[in-house]
Amino acid sequence: MSKERARRREAREHEQALLAAARAAEAERRERRAARRRAVASWLPERSRTGRPTGIVAERERRQRTTTVVLVVVLNVLVALLTDGWAWPALSLVVSALAAPVLHTLLFRR
């Protein structure tokens, strides 16, 4: 009976050692990956590391860009709904893509 118990304990300890080794290997992989990410991030500008820029100016610029895009999309949808065929909507897409920066400058001059 005690030999059987010792054998089961040995098997259980062996499994625990395998699990501990796997956890250690995974932790080492995570640490190496984090070190690589830190090394790459140290070469990038601060803005790229933290995601999109924050602040009042950045928020205002995002709002202005969103307004310009919404106006251009609404204009293209109206042209597509009010005309027949594909020529006018296609022309509208091309012209709006070229005119969007001009529209943005006219609407939001500094």
C-alpha positions as CSV (number, residue, x, y, z in Angstrom):
1,M,0.0,0.0,0.0
2,S,2.7,2.5,0.9
3,K,4.6,1.6,-2.3
4,E,1.5,2.5,-4.3
5,R,1.1,5.8,-2.4
6,A,4.8,6.6,-3.0
7,R,4.5,5.9,-6.7
8,R,1.4,8.1,-7.1
9,R,3.1,10.9,-5.1
10,E,6.1,10.6,-7.4
11,A,3.9,10.8,-10.5
12,R,2.0,13.8,-9.1
13,E,5.3,15.5,-8.3
14,H,6.6,14.8,-11.8
15,E,3.4,16.3,-13.3
16,Q,3.8,19.4,-11.1
17,A,7.4,19.8,-12.1
18,L,6.4,19.6,-15.8
19,L,3.7,22.2,-15.2
20,A,6.2,24.5,-13.4
21,A,8.7,24.1,-16.2
22,A,6.0,25.0,-18.8
23,R,5.0,28.1,-16.7
24,A,8.6,29.2,-16.4
25,A,9.2,28.8,-20.2
26,E,6.0,30.8,-20.9
27,A,7.0,33.5,-18.5
28,E,10.5,33.6,-20.1
29,R,8.8,33.9,-23.6
30,R,6.6,36.8,-22.3
31,E,9.6,38.6,-20.9
32,R,11.6,38.2,-24.1
33,R,8.6,39.5,-26.1
34,A,8.2,42.5,-23.7
35,A,11.9,43.3,-24.0
36,R,11.7,43.2,-27.8
37,R,8.6,45.5,-27.7
38,R,10.4,47.9,-25.4
39,A,13.5,47.9,-27.6
40,V,11.4,48.7,-30.7
41,A,9.3,51.3,-28.9
42,S,12.4,53.1,-27.7
43,W,13.1,54.0,-31.3
44,L,9.6,55.2,-32.1
45,P,8.3,58.7,-31.3
46,E,6.4,59.1,-28.1
47,R,3.1,59.6,-29.9
48,S,3.3,56.1,-31.5
49,R,3.9,54.4,-28.2
50,T,0.9,55.8,-26.5
51,G,-1.6,55.5,-29.3
52,R,-3.5,58.5,-30.7
53,P,-2.5,62.0,-29.4
54,T,-4.6,63.5,-26.7
55,G,-5.4,67.1,-25.7
56,I,-7.5,70.0,-26.8
57,V,-5.8,70.6,-30.1
58,A,-5.9,66.9,-31.1
59,E,-9.5,66.6,-30.2
60,R,-10.4,69.7,-32.2
61,E,-8.5,68.3,-35.3
62,R,-10.3,65.0,-35.0
63,R,-13.6,66.8,-34.8
64,Q,-12.8,68.9,-37.9
65,R,-11.6,65.8,-39.9
66,T,-14.8,63.9,-38.9
67,T,-17.0,66.9,-40.0
68,T,-15.2,67.1,-43.4
69,V,-15.5,63.3,-44.0
70,V,-19.2,63.3,-43.0
71,L,-19.9,66.2,-45.4
72,V,-18.1,64.5,-48.3
73,V,-19.9,61.2,-47.6
74,V,-23.3,62.9,-47.4
75,L,-22.7,64.8,-50.7
76,N,-21.7,61.5,-52.4
77,V,-24.8,59.7,-51.1
78,L,-27.0,62.5,-52.3
79,V,-25.5,62.5,-55.7
80,A,-25.8,58.7,-55.9
81,L,-29.5,58.8,-54.8
82,L,-30.5,61.7,-57.0
83,T,-29.0,60.6,-60.3
84,D,-29.4,57.6,-62.5
85,G,-26.6,55.4,-63.8
86,W,-23.0,55.2,-62.5
87,A,-21.2,58.0,-64.3
88,W,-22.3,60.9,-62.0
89,P,-21.7,59.1,-58.8
90,A,-18.3,57.9,-60.0
91,L,-17.4,61.5,-61.1
92,S,-18.6,62.7,-57.7
93,L,-16.3,60.3,-55.9
94,V,-13.3,61.4,-57.9
95,V,-14.1,65.1,-57.5
96,S,-14.8,64.8,-53.8
97,A,-11.6,63.0,-53.2
98,L,-9.7,65.8,-54.9
99,A,-11.8,68.6,-53.3
100,A,-11.9,67.3,-49.8
101,P,-8.6,68.9,-48.7
102,V,-9.7,72.2,-50.2
103,L,-13.1,72.0,-48.5
104,H,-11.4,71.2,-45.2
105,T,-9.1,74.3,-45.6
106,L,-12.1,76.5,-46.5
107,L,-14.2,75.3,-43.5
108,F,-11.5,75.2,-40.9
109,R,-9.0,78.0,-41.6
110,R,-6.7,78.8,-38.7
